[in-house]
């Protein structure tokens, strides 16, 4: 039961729990970093299980249970917090007099937004959140909702032994991580962001992204796995292309490389499937 692979899986789950705690404490940067560790542990447990020949049905079930927390609930709470932040960005933007209301610590700003939202929702305080919009953040819970079905179906869908059907939950979590990281790094410079960024981080846009990308987890969309059964170029050309383009984009685009890599993964997967079907014909 307590094999090394299963212990790594349990640590993956604990990382997810820590991420939830960090998100609700205002440290959305730590929440992302610990999810990155969870993703590495998720990869490592399968590798160790194959290396030590300790694959088991128990390990498979534990993996999905851990992933529900780390790549379902945790990113759901993270985006929940981001939607709350997106409801009112005025404190970070200079007014007509050139005055920026908030100039304190990053985590304190996130916590102040959370506390104002909580005061409006639970105690009816008359602030910017005290309207029907205060219920909007709950739309982020579609992430764990669809992740639950995605992971349960993965365990019984025999088609997913050599490909994914729908976006895998770790990949979706990587995509969501862009928003808290970009906001965290650019918060002190938020007054100078473009109108595109303000629109992208608006609560309605973030809600639509949560819903749209969550649906991608369960639709019948064949996508390539990132596991190498062997290392020839011919059978892994799209995996190698993704790896090469990802390594190139990271130093050039920094945080923006996160959505770029995820979009590249989707595009290359679709091209790969199209090429495979053409070959079959």
C-alpha positions, 0 to 999 in steps of 0.5 A, a space after each residue: 500500500 505505502 509504496 514509494 510511488 503511492 507516497 509521491 501521489 499522496 504528496 501530490 494531494 498535499 501540495 493541492 491542499 497547501 495551494 488552496 490554503 495559500 490562495 485563500 491567504 492571499 499568496 496566489 504566487 505560492 499557490 501556483 508554485 506548489 501546484 507546479 510541484 504537484 505536477 512534477 510529483 504527478 509525473 514522478 509517481 508514474 515514472 517510479 511505479 514503472 521503474 520499480 514495477 509497482 503499478 497497481 489498481 490502488 495506485 491508479 485510484 490514488 492518482 485520480 483522487 490526488 489529481 481531483 484535489 491538485 488539478 481540480 479543487 486547487 485551481 478552482 479556488 485559485 481562479 475563484 480568487 482571481 474572479 474576485 480580484 477581477 470584479 474591482 481593479 480600480 484600487 490599482 489603477 490611477 484615477 483622473 488626478 494621477 492617484 493610485 489608491 493602493 500601494 501596499 503589499 501584494 498579498 495584503 491587496 488580495 486579502 483585502 479583496 477577499 475580505 470585502 467580498 466575504 463581508 458583502 456575501 455573508 454580512 451584507 456590507 455595503 461595498 463594491 461587491 454588495 450586488 448580484 455580482 458577488 455570486 459570480 466567483 462561484 462559477 470557478 467551481 465548474 473547474 473541480 466539477 468537470 475535473 471530477 468527471 474527467 478523472 473518473 472517466 480516464 480510469 475506465 476509458 480504454 481509449 486513453 492508454 495512448 492518447 488523451 480524450 479531452 484536455 488533461 487536468 494538469 494541462 488545464 491547471 498550467 493554463 489557469 496558472 498564467 492569470 495569478 502569476 501575471 497579476 502578481 508580477 505586474 500588480 505594481 505596474 497595473 496602472 500602465 497595463 493595456 486595455 486588453 489586459 484589463 479586459 482579460 482580467 475582468 471578472 466576466 472574462 475570467 469566468 468565461 475562461 473557467 467555463 470554456 476551458 473546463 468544458 475542454 476537459 470532457 469533450 471528445 477531443 483526441 490529444 497526444 500524451 506527453 509520454 515517450 514509449 520510445 525516442 525516435 523522431 518519426 513517432 514523436 515528432 510532435 512531442 519533440 516540436 512541443 518540447 523545442 518550441 516550449 524551451 524557445 518560448 520560455 526565455 522570450 515570453 516569460 509568463 506569457 509562455 504558459 498560455 502559448 505552450 498550452 495553445 501549442 499543445 492543442 494545435 500540435 495535437 490536432 495536427 497530429 490526429 489529422 495526420 494520423 487519420 490521413 495515414 490510415 486512409 
